[in-house]
Amino acid sequence: MPPEETSAETKPETKTETKPVEKKPETKVAEKKPETPEKPAEKADTSGKGYLVITSKPSAKIGIDGTDTGLSTPISGKTLGLTPGKHKVTFIMGDDRYTFPVTITAGKTERLDKDLQ
């Protein structure tokens, strides 16, 4: 058998003109930042006081400079504001009294931790 002849059809070449594409100026969409709640600025303590955090084992009533505060340990945060300077802190448990000196600085918090057992 003779080989089959294949005819190749030729298509005429067609040229398509390409026009330059006009680019529109890009409009940038402003990125939206996630909203975060603003923290209130920490206010400086302008009272002129200092503070005392007191803990003890066991719990005890607290006297400052010979005056009963009506508070018992633990005392934390800004519950006990004192004028700057030297003070005497007395731990009162029944008839027992334990007195310790403490120096308070304006705007600062001092700590007094005592094991009274």
A tleap script that builds the chain and sets N, CA, C and O, in Angstrom:
source leaprc.protein.ff14SB
mol = sequence {
  NMET PRO PRO GLU GLU THR SER ALA GLU THR
  LYS PRO GLU THR LYS THR GLU THR LYS PRO
  VAL GLU LYS LYS PRO GLU THR LYS VAL ALA
  GLU LYS LYS PRO GLU THR PRO GLU LYS PRO
  ALA GLU LYS ALA ASP THR SER GLY LYS GLY
  TYR LEU VAL ILE THR SER LYS PRO SER ALA
  LYS ILE GLY ILE ASP GLY THR ASP THR GLY
  LEU SER THR PRO ILE SER GLY LYS THR LEU
  GLY LEU THR PRO GLY LYS HIE LYS VAL THR
  PHE ILE MET GLY ASP ASP ARG TYR THR PHE
  PRO VAL THR ILE THR ALA GLY LYS THR GLU
  ARG LEU ASP LYS ASP LEU CGLN
}
set mol.1.N position { 0.800 -1.178 0.000 }
set mol.1.CA position { 0.000 0.000 0.000 }
set mol.1.C position { 0.848 1.249 0.000 }
set mol.1.O position { 1.807 1.409 0.756 }
set mol.2.N position { 0.440 2.108 -0.881 }
set mol.2.CA position { 1.248 3.317 -0.947 }
set mol.2.C position { 0.951 4.206 0.249 }
set mol.2.O position { -0.174 4.229 0.750 }
set mol.3.N position { 1.911 4.902 0.684 }
set mol.3.CA position { 1.677 5.788 1.830 }
set mol.3.C position { 0.663 6.852 1.468 }
set mol.3.O position { 0.613 7.373 0.354 }
set mol.4.N position { -0.151 7.144 2.488 }
set mol.4.CA position { -1.170 8.151 2.248 }
set mol.4.C position { -0.542 9.511 2.201 }
set mol.4.O position { 0.393 9.834 2.933 }
set mol.5.N position { -1.081 10.273 1.334 }
set mol.5.CA position { -0.564 11.625 1.226 }
set mol.5.C position { -1.381 12.511 2.129 }
set mol.5.O position { -2.610 12.443 2.168 }
set mol.6.N position { -0.712 13.291 2.806 }
set mol.6.CA position { -1.408 14.228 3.662 }
set mol.6.C position { -1.224 15.600 3.086 }
set mol.6.O position { -0.121 15.994 2.708 }
set mol.7.N position { -2.271 16.295 3.027 }
set mol.7.CA position { -2.137 17.638 2.505 }
set mol.7.C position { -2.208 18.600 3.679 }
set mol.7.O position { -3.047 18.473 4.571 }
set mol.8.N position { -1.378 19.479 3.650 }
set mol.8.CA position { -1.354 20.483 4.717 }
set mol.8.C position { -2.046 21.706 4.211 }
set mol.8.O position { -1.644 22.327 3.228 }
set mol.9.N position { -3.093 22.033 4.906 }
set mol.9.CA position { -3.756 23.255 4.523 }
set mol.9.C position { -2.993 24.401 5.104 }
set mol.9.O position { -2.572 24.376 6.260 }
set mol.10.N position { -2.829 25.360 4.324 }
set mol.10.CA position { -2.135 26.529 4.837 }
set mol.10.C position { -3.141 27.636 4.968 }
set mol.10.O position { -3.921 27.919 4.059 }
set mol.11.N position { -3.103 28.241 6.101 }
set mol.11.CA position { -3.996 29.366 6.341 }
set mol.11.C position { -3.205 30.625 6.114 }
set mol.11.O position { -2.033 30.708 6.483 }
set mol.12.N position { -3.824 31.583 5.523 }
set mol.12.CA position { -3.086 32.819 5.336 }
set mol.12.C position { -2.848 33.481 6.678 }
set mol.12.O position { -3.714 33.500 7.552 }
set mol.13.N position { -1.687 34.007 6.809 }
set mol.13.CA position { -1.349 34.674 8.070 }
set mol.13.C position { -2.153 35.939 8.179 }
set mol.13.O position { -2.262 36.726 7.239 }
set mol.14.N position { -2.725 36.112 9.376 }
set mol.14.CA position { -3.469 37.337 9.616 }
set mol.14.C position { -2.773 38.088 10.721 }
set mol.14.O position { -2.436 37.548 11.774 }
set mol.15.N position { -2.578 39.317 10.445 }
set mol.15.CA position { -1.919 40.154 11.448 }
set mol.15.C position { -2.990 40.955 12.157 }
set mol.15.O position { -3.858 41.577 11.544 }
set mol.16.N position { -2.895 40.913 13.439 }
set mol.16.CA position { -3.809 41.745 14.211 }
set mol.16.C position { -2.989 42.856 14.807 }
set mol.16.O position { -1.928 42.655 15.397 }
set mol.17.N position { -3.522 44.012 14.627 }
set mol.17.CA position { -2.795 45.148 15.176 }
set mol.17.C position { -3.099 45.244 16.657 }
set mol.17.O position { -4.252 45.151 17.078 }
set mol.18.N position { -2.072 45.426 17.424 }
set mol.18.CA position { -2.272 45.600 18.862 }
set mol.18.C position { -2.069 47.064 19.187 }
set mol.18.O position { -1.042 47.673 18.886 }
set mol.19.N position { -3.081 47.586 19.803 }
set mol.19.CA position { -2.994 48.980 20.212 }
set mol.19.C position { -2.475 49.017 21.638 }
set mol.19.O position { -2.788 48.145 22.448 }
set mol.20.N position { -1.684 50.031 21.935 }
set mol.20.CA position { -1.228 50.115 23.318 }
set mol.20.C position { -2.422 50.307 24.256 }
set mol.20.O position { -3.323 51.106 23.999 }
set mol.21.N position { -2.396 49.573 25.311 }
set mol.21.CA position { -3.484 49.651 26.286 }
set mol.21.C position { -3.210 50.828 27.201 }
set mol.21.O position { -2.130 50.958 27.778 }
set mol.22.N position { -4.201 51.671 27.318 }
set mol.22.CA position { -4.041 52.817 28.203 }
set mol.22.C position { -4.277 52.369 29.631 }
set mol.22.O position { -5.313 51.789 29.957 }
set mol.23.N position { -3.312 52.645 30.464 }
set mol.23.CA position { -3.470 52.288 31.869 }
set mol.23.C position { -4.077 53.458 32.602 }
set mol.23.O position { -3.630 54.600 32.490 }
set mol.24.N position { -5.100 53.139 33.349 }
set mol.24.CA position { -5.703 54.173 34.170 }
set mol.24.C position { -4.866 54.309 35.424 }
set mol.24.O position { -4.332 53.322 35.927 }
set mol.25.N position { -4.748 55.529 35.933 }
set mol.25.CA position { -3.966 55.668 37.164 }
set mol.25.C position { -4.617 54.830 38.268 }
set mol.25.O position { -5.837 54.821 38.434 }
set mol.26.N position { -3.765 54.133 39.011 }
set mol.26.CA position { -4.272 53.269 40.074 }
set mol.26.C position { -4.781 54.110 41.237 }
set mol.26.O position { -4.136 55.054 41.694 }
set mol.27.N position { -5.920 53.741 41.673 }
set mol.27.CA position { -6.471 54.406 42.847 }
set mol.27.C position { -6.184 53.509 44.034 }
set mol.27.O position { -6.663 52.378 44.111 }
set mol.28.N position { -5.405 54.026 44.944 }
set mol.28.CA position { -5.059 53.219 46.111 }
set mol.28.C position { -6.155 53.352 47.149 }
set mol.28.O position { -6.607 54.449 47.479 }
set mol.29.N position { -6.558 52.222 47.642 }
set mol.29.CA position { -7.549 52.211 48.715 }
set mol.29.C position { -6.775 52.266 50.022 }
set mol.29.O position { -5.891 51.450 50.283 }
set mol.30.N position { -7.130 53.237 50.822 }
set mol.30.CA position { -6.425 53.371 52.094 }
set mol.30.C position { -6.704 52.148 52.945 }
set mol.30.O position { -7.852 51.743 53.130 }
set mol.31.N position { -5.634 51.570 53.458 }
set mol.31.CA position { -5.802 50.408 54.322 }
set mol.31.C position { -6.359 50.868 55.648 }
set mol.31.O position { -5.888 51.835 56.247 }
set mol.32.N position { -7.356 50.163 56.082 }
set mol.32.CA position { -7.976 50.522 57.350 }
set mol.32.C position { -7.235 49.800 58.464 }
set mol.32.O position { -7.152 48.572 58.484 }
set mol.33.N position { -6.718 50.561 59.362 }
set mol.33.CA position { -6.009 49.963 60.486 }
set mol.33.C position { -7.035 49.434 61.469 }
set mol.33.O position { -8.079 50.053 61.677 }
set mol.34.N position { -6.738 48.277 62.084 }
set mol.34.CA position { -7.680 47.763 63.065 }
set mol.34.C position { -7.774 48.731 64.240 }
set mol.34.O position { -6.773 49.254 64.731 }
set mol.35.N position { -8.990 48.945 64.663 }
set mol.35.CA position { -9.186 49.884 65.758 }
set mol.35.C position { -8.807 49.227 67.069 }
set mol.35.O position { -9.299 48.152 67.413 }
set mol.36.N position { -7.942 49.881 67.778 }
set mol.36.CA position { -7.576 49.390 69.100 }
set mol.36.C position { -7.993 50.446 70.102 }
set mol.36.O position { -7.756 51.638 69.907 }
set mol.37.N position { -8.610 50.001 71.163 }
set mol.37.CA position { -9.030 50.994 72.145 }
set mol.37.C position { -7.816 51.677 72.741 }
set mol.37.O position { -6.828 51.034 73.094 }
set mol.38.N position { -7.909 52.982 72.846 }
set mol.38.CA position { -6.782 53.714 73.404 }
set mol.38.C position { -6.757 53.523 74.906 }
set mol.38.O position { -7.779 53.608 75.588 }
set mol.39.N position { -5.569 53.263 75.394 }
set mol.39.CA position { -5.419 53.116 76.835 }
set mol.39.C position { -5.346 54.504 77.441 }
set mol.39.O position { -4.654 55.380 76.921 }
set mol.40.N position { -6.046 54.703 78.518 }
set mol.40.CA position { -5.931 56.014 79.144 }
set mol.40.C position { -4.519 56.195 79.686 }
set mol.40.O position { -3.920 55.268 80.232 }
set mol.41.N position { -4.017 57.373 79.526 }
set mol.41.CA position { -2.666 57.646 80.014 }
set mol.41.C position { -2.645 57.487 81.522 }
set mol.41.O position { -3.544 57.934 82.234 }
set mol.42.N position { -1.584 56.831 81.988 }
set mol.42.CA position { -1.477 56.667 83.433 }
set mol.42.C position { -1.222 58.030 84.047 }
set mol.42.O position { -0.304 58.756 83.666 }
set mol.43.N position { -2.050 58.339 84.988 }
set mol.43.CA position { -1.929 59.639 85.620 }
set mol.43.C position { -0.893 59.572 86.735 }
set mol.43.O position { -0.868 58.633 87.530 }
set mol.44.N position { -0.063 60.565 86.772 }
set mol.44.CA position { 0.920 60.641 87.838 }
set mol.44.C position { 0.199 60.979 89.129 }
set mol.44.O position { -0.755 61.756 89.134 }
set mol.45.N position { 0.660 60.390 90.222 }
set mol.45.CA position { 0.049 60.652 91.516 }
set mol.45.C position { 0.523 62.025 91.982 }
set mol.45.O position { 1.696 62.227 92.296 }
set mol.46.N position { -0.415 62.953 92.017 }
set mol.46.CA position { -0.062 64.317 92.410 }
set mol.46.C position { -0.489 64.616 93.843 }
set mol.46.O position { -0.451 65.766 94.279 }
set mol.47.N position { -0.898 63.572 94.579 }
set mol.47.CA position { -1.355 63.786 95.950 }
set mol.47.C position { -0.186 64.038 96.900 }
set mol.47.O position { -0.375 64.547 98.005 }
set mol.48.N position { 1.024 63.681 96.464 }
set mol.48.CA position { 2.187 63.848 97.328 }
set mol.48.C position { 2.345 62.699 98.307 }
set mol.48.O position { 3.268 62.698 99.122 }
set mol.49.N position { 1.449 61.717 98.235 }
set mol.49.CA position { 1.506 60.573 99.143 }
set mol.49.C position { 2.361 59.465 98.559 }
set mol.49.O position { 2.649 59.435 97.363 }
set mol.50.N position { 2.754 58.563 99.430 }
set mol.50.CA position { 3.367 57.306 99.051 }
set mol.50.C position { 2.441 56.224 99.559 }
set mol.50.O position { 1.500 56.514 100.298 }
set mol.51.N position { 2.685 54.995 99.181 }
set mol.51.CA position { 1.779 53.917 99.562 }
set mol.51.C position { 2.540 52.764 100.179 }
set mol.51.O position { 3.726 52.561 99.918 }
set mol.52.N position { 1.823 52.007 101.012 }
set mol.52.CA position { 2.429 50.894 101.720 }
set mol.52.C position { 1.590 49.642 101.495 }
set mol.52.O position { 0.390 49.625 101.771 }
set mol.53.N position { 2.233 48.601 100.994 }
set mol.53.CA position { 1.619 47.286 100.837 }
set mol.53.C position { 2.144 46.449 101.989 }
set mol.53.O position { 3.354 46.334 102.183 }
set mol.54.N position { 1.218 45.859 102.761 }
set mol.54.CA position { 1.631 45.114 103.952 }
set mol.54.C position { 1.049 43.708 103.916 }
set mol.54.O position { -0.147 43.527 103.685 }
set mol.55.N position { 1.899 42.718 104.145 }
set mol.55.CA position { 1.451 41.335 104.306 }
set mol.55.C position { 2.095 40.764 105.553 }
set mol.55.O position { 3.180 41.180 105.960 }
set mol.56.N position { 1.405 39.800 106.156 }
set mol.56.CA position { 1.983 39.133 107.336 }
set mol.56.C position { 1.396 37.743 107.468 }
set mol.56.O position { 0.299 37.447 106.992 }
set mol.57.N position { 2.186 36.887 108.146 }
set mol.57.CA position { 1.725 35.552 108.518 }
set mol.57.C position { 1.830 35.469 110.025 }
set mol.57.O position { 2.933 35.643 110.545 }
set mol.58.N position { 0.795 35.224 110.742 }
set mol.58.CA position { -0.610 35.220 110.333 }
set mol.58.C position { -1.100 36.643 110.134 }
set mol.58.O position { -0.359 37.607 110.327 }
set mol.59.N position { -2.373 36.755 109.741 }
set mol.59.CA position { -2.973 38.072 109.540 }
set mol.59.C position { -2.959 38.841 110.854 }
set mol.59.O position { -3.091 38.254 111.928 }
set mol.60.N position { -2.799 40.157 110.761 }
set mol.60.CA position { -2.756 40.995 111.959 }
set mol.60.C position { -3.427 42.323 111.680 }
set mol.60.O position { -3.527 42.753 110.532 }
set mol.61.N position { -3.887 42.971 112.746 }
set mol.61.CA position { -4.408 44.327 112.622 }
set mol.61.C position { -3.213 45.251 112.464 }
set mol.61.O position { -2.109 44.926 112.901 }
set mol.62.N position { -3.429 46.398 111.842 }
set mol.62.CA position { -2.325 47.315 111.555 }
set mol.62.C position { -2.534 48.653 112.238 }
set mol.62.O position { -3.611 49.245 112.177 }
set mol.63.N position { -1.465 49.118 112.897 }
set mol.63.CA position { -1.422 50.459 113.460 }
set mol.63.C position { -0.287 51.223 112.798 }
set mol.63.O position { 0.773 50.656 112.535 }
set mol.64.N position { -0.500 52.497 112.530 }
set mol.64.CA position { 0.551 53.341 111.938 }
set mol.64.C position { 0.810 54.498 112.899 }
set mol.64.O position { -0.103 55.243 113.254 }
set mol.65.N position { 2.047 54.633 113.305 }
set mol.65.CA position { 2.464 55.716 114.205 }
set mol.65.C position { 1.572 55.794 115.454 }
set mol.65.O position { 1.186 56.876 115.897 }
set mol.66.N position { 1.258 54.607 116.008 }
set mol.66.CA position { 0.490 54.549 117.251 }
set mol.66.C position { -1.017 54.672 117.076 }
set mol.66.O position { -1.742 54.677 118.072 }
set mol.67.N position { -1.515 54.773 115.846 }
set mol.67.CA position { -2.956 54.901 115.603 }
set mol.67.C position { -3.472 53.668 114.876 }
set mol.67.O position { -2.903 53.254 113.866 }
set mol.68.N position { -4.563 53.076 115.394 }
set mol.68.CA position { -5.172 51.913 114.746 }
set mol.68.C position { -5.790 52.357 113.421 }
set mol.68.O position { -6.563 53.314 113.386 }
set mol.69.N position { -5.450 51.663 112.330 }
set mol.69.CA position { -5.975 52.026 111.007 }
set mol.69.C position { -7.344 51.401 110.741 }
set mol.69.O position { -8.060 51.820 109.832 }
set mol.70.N position { -7.700 50.395 111.542 }
set mol.70.CA position { -8.937 49.663 111.300 }
set mol.70.C position { -8.769 48.630 110.193 }
set mol.70.O position { -9.738 47.981 109.797 }
set mol.71.N position { -7.544 48.472 109.690 }
set mol.71.CA position { -7.257 47.523 108.613 }
set mol.71.C position { -6.483 46.330 109.147 }
set mol.71.O position { -5.798 46.423 110.166 }
set mol.72.N position { -6.600 45.215 108.452 }
set mol.72.CA position { -5.829 44.011 108.769 }
set mol.72.C position { -5.103 43.559 107.518 }
set mol.72.O position { -5.522 43.861 106.400 }
set mol.73.N position { -4.018 42.838 107.711 }
set mol.73.CA position { -3.252 42.334 106.564 }
set mol.73.C position { -4.032 41.217 105.883 }
set mol.73.O position { -4.772 40.495 106.550 }
set mol.74.N position { -3.886 41.061 104.598 }
set mol.74.CA position { -3.011 41.801 103.699 }
set mol.74.C position { -3.635 43.121 103.252 }
set mol.74.O position { -4.850 43.221 103.080 }
set mol.75.N position { -2.790 44.126 103.068 }
set mol.75.CA position { -3.202 45.428 102.553 }
set mol.75.C position { -2.432 45.619 101.247 }
set mol.75.O position { -1.204 45.538 101.218 }
set mol.76.N position { -3.177 45.874 100.165 }
set mol.76.CA position { -2.497 46.004 98.875 }
set mol.76.C position { -3.009 47.216 98.114 }
set mol.76.O position { -3.963 47.873 98.531 }
set mol.77.N position { -2.367 47.498 97.001 }
set mol.77.CA position { -2.780 48.608 96.141 }
set mol.77.C position { -2.570 49.953 96.811 }
set mol.77.O position { -1.560 50.185 97.476 }
set mol.78.N position { -3.541 50.831 96.624 }
set mol.78.CA position { -3.411 52.189 97.153 }
set mol.78.C position { -4.370 52.408 98.320 }
set mol.78.O position { -4.901 53.501 98.518 }
set mol.79.N position { -4.574 51.348 99.079 }
set mol.79.CA position { -5.467 51.421 100.235 }
set mol.79.C position { -4.860 52.257 101.345 }
set mol.79.O position { -5.553 53.014 102.024 }
set mol.80.N position { -3.555 52.108 101.518 }
set mol.80.CA position { -2.894 52.768 102.642 }
set mol.80.C position { -1.941 53.842 102.130 }
set mol.80.O position { -0.769 53.570 101.872 }
set mol.81.N position { -2.454 55.068 101.984 }
set mol.81.CA position { -1.636 56.196 101.540 }
set mol.81.C position { -1.057 56.902 102.756 }
set mol.81.O position { -1.767 57.182 103.722 }
set mol.82.N position { 0.237 57.186 102.700 }
set mol.82.CA position { 0.928 57.832 103.816 }
set mol.82.C position { 1.738 59.029 103.327 }
set mol.82.O position { 2.152 59.084 102.169 }
set mol.83.N position { 1.951 59.968 104.214 }
set mol.83.CA position { 2.800 61.104 103.875 }
set mol.83.C position { 4.252 60.621 103.775 }
set mol.83.O position { 4.648 59.695 104.483 }
set mol.84.N position { 5.023 61.231 102.921 }
set mol.84.CA position { 6.429 60.831 102.795 }
set mol.84.C position { 7.161 61.022 104.118 }
set mol.84.O position { 6.876 61.948 104.877 }
set mol.85.N position { 8.102 60.135 104.375 }
set mol.85.CA position { 8.910 60.218 105.589 }
set mol.85.C position { 8.928 58.896 106.336 }
set mol.85.O position { 8.513 57.861 105.814 }
set mol.86.N position { 9.422 58.951 107.583 }
set mol.86.CA position { 9.547 57.742 108.404 }
set mol.86.C position { 8.267 57.511 109.196 }
set mol.86.O position { 7.665 58.439 109.737 }
set mol.87.N position { 7.868 56.231 109.245 }
set mol.87.CA position { 6.676 55.826 109.984 }
set mol.87.C position { 6.976 54.555 110.756 }
set mol.87.O position { 7.922 53.831 110.446 }
set mol.88.N position { 6.147 54.290 111.779 }
set mol.88.CA position { 6.244 53.038 112.529 }
set mol.88.C position { 4.980 52.239 112.267 }
set mol.88.O position { 3.869 52.707 112.517 }
set mol.89.N position { 5.168 51.009 111.753 }
set mol.89.CA position { 4.052 50.124 111.460 }
set mol.89.C position { 3.994 49.080 112.564 }
set mol.89.O position { 4.980 48.394 112.833 }
set mol.90.N position { 2.826 48.963 113.206 }
set mol.90.CA position { 2.656 47.995 114.292 }
set mol.90.C position { 1.656 46.925 113.870 }
set mol.90.O position { 0.534 47.220 113.457 }
set mol.91.N position { 2.097 45.669 113.986 }
set mol.91.CA position { 1.241 44.513 113.743 }
set mol.91.C position { 0.645 44.132 115.092 }
set mol.91.O position { 1.385 43.931 116.055 }
set mol.92.N position { -0.677 44.028 115.179 }
set mol.92.CA position { -1.348 43.746 116.445 }
set mol.92.C position { -2.082 42.410 116.333 }
set mol.92.O position { -2.974 42.231 115.503 }
set mol.93.N position { -1.668 41.463 117.213 }
set mol.93.CA position { -2.311 40.151 117.275 }
set mol.93.C position { -2.638 39.875 118.746 }
set mol.93.O position { -1.771 39.472 119.521 }
set mol.94.N position { -3.902 40.099 119.115 }
set mol.94.CA position { -4.288 39.924 120.520 }
set mol.94.C position { -3.543 40.936 121.372 }
set mol.94.O position { -3.655 42.143 121.161 }
set mol.95.N position { -2.770 40.428 122.350 }
set mol.95.CA position { -1.982 41.300 123.219 }
set mol.95.C position { -0.572 41.536 122.688 }
set mol.95.O position { 0.179 42.334 123.248 }
set mol.96.N position { -0.212 40.844 121.605 }
set mol.96.CA position { 1.133 40.979 121.039 }
set mol.96.C position { 1.181 42.118 120.035 }
set mol.96.O position { 0.263 42.317 119.239 }
set mol.97.N position { 2.291 42.865 120.098 }
set mol.97.CA position { 2.514 43.981 119.169 }
set mol.97.C position { 3.943 43.886 118.633 }
set mol.97.O position { 4.901 43.697 119.383 }
set mol.98.N position { 4.051 44.020 117.324 }
set mol.98.CA position { 5.351 43.991 116.657 }
set mol.98.C position { 5.453 45.262 115.821 }
set mol.98.O position { 4.630 45.498 114.936 }
set mol.99.N position { 6.465 46.079 116.106 }
set mol.99.CA position { 6.603 47.371 115.437 }
set mol.99.C position { 7.856 47.392 114.556 }
set mol.99.O position { 8.928 46.949 114.967 }
set mol.100.N position { 7.697 47.916 113.333 }
set mol.100.CA position { 8.793 47.989 112.371 }
set mol.100.C position { 8.806 49.375 111.727 }
set mol.100.O position { 7.755 49.954 111.456 }
set mol.101.N position { 10.022 49.903 111.483 }
set mol.101.CA position { 10.115 51.204 110.813 }
set mol.101.C position { 9.981 51.042 109.294 }
set mol.101.O position { 10.361 50.018 108.727 }
set mol.102.N position { 9.434 52.074 108.657 }
set mol.102.CA position { 9.333 52.088 107.198 }
set mol.102.C position { 9.482 53.538 106.742 }
set mol.102.O position { 9.000 54.459 107.401 }
set mol.103.N position { 10.152 53.728 105.612 }
set mol.103.CA position { 10.301 55.072 105.041 }
set mol.103.C position { 9.495 55.133 103.750 }
set mol.103.O position { 9.675 54.308 102.854 }
set mol.104.N position { 8.608 56.112 103.665 }
set mol.104.CA position { 7.718 56.288 102.517 }
set mol.104.C position { 8.245 57.414 101.633 }
set mol.104.O position { 8.659 58.465 102.122 }
set mol.105.N position { 8.223 57.174 100.320 }
set mol.105.CA position { 8.638 58.163 99.333 }
set mol.105.C position { 7.410 58.568 98.519 }
set mol.105.O position { 6.614 57.715 98.127 }
set mol.106.N position { 7.255 59.865 98.267 }
set mol.106.CA position { 6.102 60.374 97.510 }
set mol.106.C position { 6.010 59.704 96.146 }
set mol.106.O position { 7.005 59.592 95.430 }
set mol.107.N position { 4.801 59.257 95.791 }
set mol.107.CA position { 4.561 58.657 94.487 }
set mol.107.C position { 5.046 57.232 94.335 }
set mol.107.O position { 4.886 56.647 93.263 }
set mol.108.N position { 5.635 56.650 95.373 }
set mol.108.CA position { 6.167 55.285 95.296 }
set mol.108.C position { 5.390 54.370 96.230 }
set mol.108.O position { 4.714 54.827 97.152 }
set mol.109.N position { 5.500 53.071 95.977 }
set mol.109.CA position { 4.859 52.072 96.828 }
set mol.109.C position { 5.933 51.238 97.505 }
set mol.109.O position { 6.774 50.638 96.836 }
set mol.110.N position { 5.906 51.202 98.815 }
set mol.110.CA position { 6.841 50.389 99.597 }
set mol.110.C position { 6.142 49.098 100.004 }
set mol.110.O position { 4.913 49.042 100.049 }
set mol.111.N position { 6.916 48.070 100.298 }
set mol.111.CA position { 6.373 46.775 100.745 }
set mol.111.C position { 6.914 46.438 102.112 }
set mol.111.O position { 8.075 46.702 102.425 }
set mol.112.N position { 6.048 45.846 102.928 }
set mol.112.CA position { 6.459 45.362 104.250 }
set mol.112.C position { 5.834 43.982 104.395 }
set mol.112.O position { 4.618 43.856 104.536 }
set mol.113.N position { 6.671 42.945 104.361 }
set mol.113.CA position { 6.233 41.556 104.478 }
set mol.113.C position { 6.869 40.962 105.725 }
set mol.113.O position { 8.094 40.939 105.843 }
set mol.114.N position { 6.041 40.475 106.669 }
set mol.114.CA position { 6.587 39.949 107.924 }
set mol.114.C position { 5.985 38.597 108.257 }
set mol.114.O position { 4.789 38.367 108.083 }
set mol.115.N position { 6.846 37.706 108.742 }
set mol.115.CA position { 6.410 36.416 109.271 }
set mol.115.C position { 6.440 36.567 110.779 }
set mol.115.O position { 7.511 36.643 111.381 }
set mol.116.N position { 5.273 36.610 111.386 }
set mol.116.CA position { 5.165 36.887 112.831 }
set mol.116.C position { 4.986 35.616 113.650 }
set mol.116.O position { 4.661 35.709 114.834 }
set mol.117.N position { 5.178 34.458 113.086 }
set mol.117.CA position { 4.974 33.208 113.819 }
set mol.117.C position { 6.181 32.837 114.640 }
set mol.117.O position { 6.175 31.811 115.319 }
savepdb mol mol.pdb
quit
